[in-house]
Amino acid sequence: MIAVDALGGDFAPHAIIEGALRASRTRIPVALFGPTDQLIAILNQLDSEWKCLPISIFHSSEEILMDEEPAMAVRRKGDSSLVRAVASVADGTCTGVVSAGNSGALMVAAMFILGKSDGIDRPAIAGLIPLPNNKHTLVLDLGGNVNCKASHLLHFAHLGMNYMLTRSIVQHPPRIALLCNGTEENKGSALVKEAHALFVQSTHHFVGNIEPADVLDGKADIVVCDGFTGNIFLKTIEACSRMFEKGNSPYTIPGGAQLLGVKGAVIVAHGNSSSSSIQKAIHLAHQIKPLKQ
């Protein structure tokens, strides 16, 4: 059963509940977290026969808003839909969680409730960007860690390599690169320069710095960056792609991105997720097998 934060997202709760309904019609059990009366009213409005579907409702009385400080919100709102959804994975009620809400709060809740993977200081939001010829590039971090150390980027690389190899997304040792404003060693911020030296010493199959255009050309299998850079990169390519493809963005990460480095399947859905995107995010969470991170 997949836990869904029914109050998270720009179009919550209607789009979230509709997405959950769509997923449940494919026989994926879904647990909706939010105010019971409100959720039931919307379910009745969308599908009068929803009780025949594998949907469960778990009451929560609070909501974490997008502009709330993540750590404080998680501490103060223990009965929020987001926190309760994450906790359901920790206690074994659900096998994964999806939220389109406050991504910082989701990351904090996952770290403190599920726990971090062994040897990992900072989890990272990782997204598979679809490329031509049915190939993919994994980019991380996409917004979980705005301020990073070089050692954090190295951890992200290890998480990404484990992800790509365990899921057999590539059949060769993954090529790892650092997202930068130039390919030369001396380009980039102080963080990128320090990370570059660390990667050369510590990471096999490091191919150096990579520019944004080369990411989309598939010149690396794993692209590592801090969350500030990664989030802007993702939002920029999605916006440009929509503009030129008339609404059909080939570089959009389907459903959402996975939070790597925590002990559980956590999907960070887009804040502006539609019901279709939520359905895909639930399918993604359902497909995730436990990783040895």
Backbone torsions as a table, in degrees:
resi	resn	phi	psi	omega
1	MET	NA	135.9	-178.1
2	ILE	-103.6	125.8	177.9
3	ALA	-79.5	135.5	-179.3
4	VAL	-128.1	124.7	174.9
5	ASP	-75.4	100.9	-173.4
6	ALA	-72.3	-16.8	-177.3
7	LEU	-100.3	-0.4	-176.7
8	GLY	-91.8	127.5	176.3
9	GLY	124.9	158.2	-178.4
10	ASP	-64.1	-29.9	-175.9
11	PHE	-112.7	22.1	176.4
12	ALA	-76.8	153.3	-0.1
13	PRO	-91.4	-10.4	-172.6
14	HIS	-59.7	-50.6	-177.1
15	ALA	-64.7	-36.3	-178.8
16	ILE	-67.0	-45.0	-179.0
17	ILE	-67.2	-39.6	178.1
18	GLU	-64.4	-39.6	176.5
19	GLY	-63.5	-39.6	177.9
20	ALA	-64.5	-39.9	176.7
21	LEU	-60.6	-44.8	179.5
22	ARG	-59.9	-43.9	-179.5
23	ALA	-66.1	-39.9	-178.2
24	SER	-65.9	-26.6	178.2
25	ARG	-71.7	-13.9	174.2
26	THR	-96.8	14.2	175.0
27	ARG	73.8	24.6	171.1
28	ILE	-92.2	119.3	178.0
29	PRO	-65.8	133.6	-176.3
30	VAL	-128.0	138.9	175.0
31	ALA	-114.5	118.2	179.5
32	LEU	-95.4	131.7	179.5
33	PHE	-113.3	124.4	-179.2
34	GLY	166.7	-174.6	179.2
35	PRO	-64.4	121.1	-172.3
36	THR	-54.4	-50.4	-176.4
37	ASP	-60.5	-41.8	-179.3
38	GLN	-66.5	-43.1	-179.2
39	LEU	-65.4	-42.4	-179.2
40	ILE	-64.9	-40.1	179.9
41	ALA	-61.4	-42.6	-179.5
42	ILE	-70.8	-40.9	177.6
43	LEU	-59.9	-43.1	178.4
44	ASN	-63.4	-35.2	179.8
45	GLN	-70.0	-38.6	-175.8
46	LEU	-83.0	-35.2	-176.8
47	ASP	-157.3	107.2	-176.7
48	SER	-65.8	-16.0	-178.6
49	GLU	-108.4	25.9	-176.1
50	TRP	-63.1	-24.7	-179.2
51	LYS	-67.5	-14.2	176.2
52	CYS	-83.8	-7.3	-177.6
53	LEU	-97.8	159.8	-179.8
54	PRO	-77.9	65.5	179.3
55	ILE	-119.5	130.3	175.7
56	SER	-118.6	151.7	179.5
57	ILE	-117.9	130.7	177.0
58	PHE	-121.0	120.8	-174.2
59	HIS	-71.7	136.3	169.0
60	SER	-141.3	143.8	-170.3
61	SER	-103.4	-6.2	-174.6
62	GLU	-125.2	161.6	179.8
63	GLU	-133.5	134.4	173.8
64	ILE	-93.6	120.5	-177.1
65	LEU	-83.4	161.3	-176.4
66	MET	-63.5	-30.3	-174.6
67	ASP	-96.0	8.2	179.3
68	GLU	-81.4	147.7	176.8
69	GLU	-67.8	123.4	-169.5
70	PRO	-54.8	-55.3	-175.1
71	ALA	-62.4	-43.3	-179.4
72	MET	-65.6	-40.3	-179.3
73	ALA	-64.2	-42.0	180.0
74	VAL	-65.3	-40.2	179.9
75	ARG	-67.2	-42.8	-173.1
76	ARG	-83.5	-24.9	-174.3
77	LYS	-116.7	67.4	-179.6
78	GLY	-67.7	-19.2	178.6
79	ASP	-103.5	23.6	176.8
80	SER	-77.7	156.8	-179.9
81	SER	-60.5	-36.8	-178.9
82	LEU	-68.1	-49.7	-177.9
83	VAL	-65.3	-42.3	-179.6
84	ARG	-65.2	-36.6	178.9
85	ALA	-64.6	-44.5	178.2
86	VAL	-64.6	-41.4	-179.2
87	ALA	-62.4	-29.1	-179.7
88	SER	-67.7	-24.4	175.2
89	VAL	-76.3	-39.9	-179.8
90	ALA	-63.7	-37.3	-177.3
91	ASP	-89.9	1.2	175.1
92	GLY	88.5	0.9	177.9
93	THR	-65.9	-40.7	-179.3
94	CYS	-122.6	160.9	-178.7
95	THR	-101.4	-12.2	180.0
96	GLY	-164.3	165.3	-178.3
97	VAL	-135.0	143.6	177.5
98	VAL	-125.9	132.8	174.6
99	SER	-145.7	136.7	173.3
100	ALA	-104.8	15.1	-177.2
101	GLY	-87.2	-149.6	-177.8
102	ASN	-60.8	106.2	-173.8
103	SER	-66.7	-32.8	177.3
104	GLY	-64.7	-42.6	178.3
105	ALA	-66.5	-36.9	177.9
106	LEU	-63.3	-41.7	179.7
107	MET	-66.3	-43.3	179.2
108	VAL	-63.2	-45.9	180.0
109	ALA	-61.5	-42.4	-180.0
110	ALA	-63.9	-41.4	-179.4
111	MET	-64.3	-45.0	-173.4
112	PHE	-84.3	-29.9	-177.8
113	ILE	-91.9	-44.9	-179.7
114	LEU	-87.1	-33.0	-177.8
115	GLY	94.4	152.2	178.5
116	LYS	-85.1	151.4	175.5
117	SER	-64.8	152.5	-178.1
118	ASP	-58.1	131.6	176.4
119	GLY	81.2	2.4	-177.8
120	ILE	-105.1	124.2	179.2
121	ASP	-85.1	-41.7	-178.1
122	ARG	-131.5	122.3	170.3
123	PRO	-66.0	164.4	-179.1
124	ALA	-140.1	145.0	176.0
125	ILE	-86.0	120.4	-173.9
126	ALA	-120.1	131.2	179.7
127	GLY	-126.5	136.6	175.2
128	LEU	-87.1	115.6	178.7
129	ILE	-92.2	120.6	-179.4
130	PRO	-71.0	136.3	179.7
131	LEU	-121.0	169.9	176.4
132	PRO	-59.2	160.3	178.2
133	ASN	63.2	30.1	175.2
134	ASN	60.9	31.2	177.4
135	LYS	-104.1	165.9	-178.5
136	HIS	-141.2	151.5	170.4
137	THR	-122.7	131.6	178.2
138	LEU	-91.3	125.9	178.6
139	VAL	-117.3	131.4	177.1
140	LEU	-156.6	138.5	13.8
141	ASP	-97.9	144.4	-177.7
142	LEU	-103.9	20.0	174.8
143	GLY	141.0	-1.7	-178.6
144	GLY	-74.7	-30.5	-174.7
145	ASN	-131.6	98.4	-178.7
146	VAL	-70.4	-41.0	179.5
147	ASN	-108.1	122.3	-175.6
148	CYS	-129.3	158.0	167.6
149	LYS	-102.6	163.8	178.9
150	ALA	-60.7	-35.5	179.4
151	SER	-64.7	-32.1	176.9
152	HIS	-64.4	-41.8	180.0
153	LEU	-64.0	-35.6	177.4
154	LEU	-65.6	-40.7	175.5
155	HIS	-61.5	-40.5	178.6
156	PHE	-60.0	-40.8	179.4
157	ALA	-61.5	-42.5	179.1
158	HIS	-65.5	-40.9	176.5
159	LEU	-61.6	-43.7	-179.4
160	GLY	-64.7	-40.7	179.5
161	MET	-64.9	-43.2	178.5
162	ASN	-60.8	-41.7	-179.8
163	TYR	-62.8	-49.4	-175.9
164	MET	-66.5	-40.5	-177.4
165	LEU	-75.5	-41.0	-178.2
166	THR	-64.9	-35.3	-178.6
167	ARG	-94.2	5.7	177.1
168	SER	53.7	38.4	178.6
169	ILE	-74.2	-30.0	172.8
170	VAL	-125.0	150.3	-178.9
171	GLN	-100.0	2.3	-179.8
172	HIS	-127.2	164.7	175.7
173	PRO	-56.2	125.4	-174.8
174	PRO	-62.5	134.7	174.6
175	ARG	-80.8	127.8	-175.7
176	ILE	-110.9	135.9	179.4
177	ALA	-138.1	158.3	174.8
178	LEU	-103.1	128.5	178.3
179	LEU	-69.2	128.5	-172.2
180	CYS	-152.2	170.4	178.3
181	ASN	-89.7	9.5	177.0
182	GLY	-173.5	159.6	-176.8
183	THR	-87.4	-14.5	-176.9
184	GLU	-70.3	151.9	-179.0
185	GLU	-59.2	-34.8	-174.5
186	ASN	-88.4	6.4	178.8
187	LYS	-88.2	160.4	174.2
188	GLY	101.6	175.2	178.4
189	SER	-72.8	173.6	177.0
190	ALA	-60.0	-36.8	178.2
191	LEU	-62.3	-47.6	-178.4
192	VAL	-64.5	-40.2	179.4
193	LYS	-63.9	-43.1	178.9
194	GLU	-66.4	-41.6	179.5
195	ALA	-65.2	-38.4	179.5
196	HIS	-57.4	-47.5	179.9
197	ALA	-63.0	-38.9	179.7
198	LEU	-67.4	-40.1	-179.6
199	PHE	-66.3	-39.3	179.5
200	VAL	-59.8	-39.0	-178.2
201	GLN	-78.6	-33.3	-165.0
202	SER	-115.0	-14.1	-170.8
203	THR	-121.3	121.1	173.4
204	HIS	-72.6	151.6	175.8
205	HIS	65.4	25.7	173.1
206	PHE	-79.4	123.9	-176.1
207	VAL	-103.6	6.6	176.1
208	GLY	98.7	-161.0	179.1
209	ASN	-78.0	153.5	179.6
210	ILE	-137.9	138.5	177.2
211	GLU	-87.4	156.9	-176.3
212	PRO	-53.0	-42.3	-178.3
213	ALA	-62.4	-34.9	-179.3
214	ASP	-73.6	-23.1	174.5
215	VAL	-61.4	-43.8	-177.6
216	LEU	-75.3	-14.2	175.3
217	ASP	-89.6	-0.7	176.7
218	GLY	73.8	30.5	-178.4
219	LYS	-81.3	-2.2	172.7
220	ALA	-146.6	151.7	178.5
221	ASP	-90.1	-29.7	179.1
222	ILE	-130.5	125.6	179.5
223	VAL	-118.0	123.1	-174.0
224	VAL	-109.4	140.3	178.1
225	CYS	-162.3	169.1	173.5
226	ASP	-74.6	162.7	-174.2
227	GLY	-65.2	-31.1	178.8
228	PHE	-64.9	-49.3	179.9
229	THR	-64.9	-44.4	-177.4
230	GLY	-64.1	-39.6	-179.5
231	ASN	-66.5	-42.2	177.8
232	ILE	-66.2	-41.5	177.6
233	PHE	-56.9	-49.8	-177.3
234	LEU	-63.8	-47.1	-177.2
235	LYS	-66.3	-32.1	179.4
236	THR	-69.5	-47.0	-178.3
237	ILE	-68.4	-32.3	177.5
238	GLU	-67.9	-43.4	-179.6
239	ALA	-65.7	-44.5	178.9
240	CYS	-64.7	-40.0	-179.5
241	SER	-64.3	-42.5	178.4
242	ARG	-63.4	-38.1	-177.3
243	MET	-64.8	-43.3	-175.9
244	PHE	-87.1	-22.8	-178.9
245	GLU	-100.7	10.8	177.5
246	LYS	54.8	51.9	174.1
247	GLY	94.1	-15.0	179.8
248	ASN	-102.9	101.4	-173.5
249	SER	-94.5	106.2	-179.2
250	PRO	-68.2	-18.6	-177.6
251	TYR	-97.4	7.1	176.3
252	THR	-71.0	133.8	176.9
253	ILE	-74.5	116.2	-174.8
254	PRO	-61.4	120.8	174.9
255	GLY	82.9	-52.5	-177.7
256	GLY	161.9	-171.1	-177.9
257	ALA	-117.7	153.6	-179.3
258	GLN	-95.6	139.4	173.6
259	LEU	-84.7	108.9	179.9
260	LEU	-92.4	147.7	177.8
261	GLY	99.2	8.9	173.7
262	VAL	-122.7	160.4	-174.7
263	LYS	-89.4	68.7	179.7
264	GLY	166.6	161.3	179.4
265	ALA	-86.1	108.7	-177.5
266	VAL	-123.4	120.6	179.9
267	ILE	-109.3	123.9	177.6
268	VAL	-95.5	102.8	-179.8
269	ALA	-84.4	158.6	177.1
270	HIS	-59.8	142.8	177.4
271	GLY	-61.3	-30.9	-179.4
272	ASN	-99.0	29.3	-176.8
273	SER	-59.8	137.1	171.5
274	SER	-86.8	175.2	177.8
275	SER	-62.0	-35.2	178.4
276	SER	-64.8	-40.4	178.9
277	SER	-66.2	-39.1	178.5
278	ILE	-65.3	-40.5	176.3
279	GLN	-57.8	-45.2	179.9
280	LYS	-65.0	-37.9	179.1
281	ALA	-64.3	-39.8	178.3
282	ILE	-66.0	-42.0	176.4
283	HIS	-60.5	-41.2	179.5
284	LEU	-62.6	-46.1	178.9
285	ALA	-61.7	-37.5	-178.6
286	HIS	-67.2	-30.6	-176.5
287	GLN	-82.5	-16.7	-173.4
288	ILE	-70.7	128.5	174.0
289	LYS	-100.3	150.4	179.6
290	PRO	-56.6	136.9	179.7
291	LEU	-108.1	148.4	171.9
292	LYS	-87.3	85.2	-174.2
293	GLN	-90.6	NA	NA
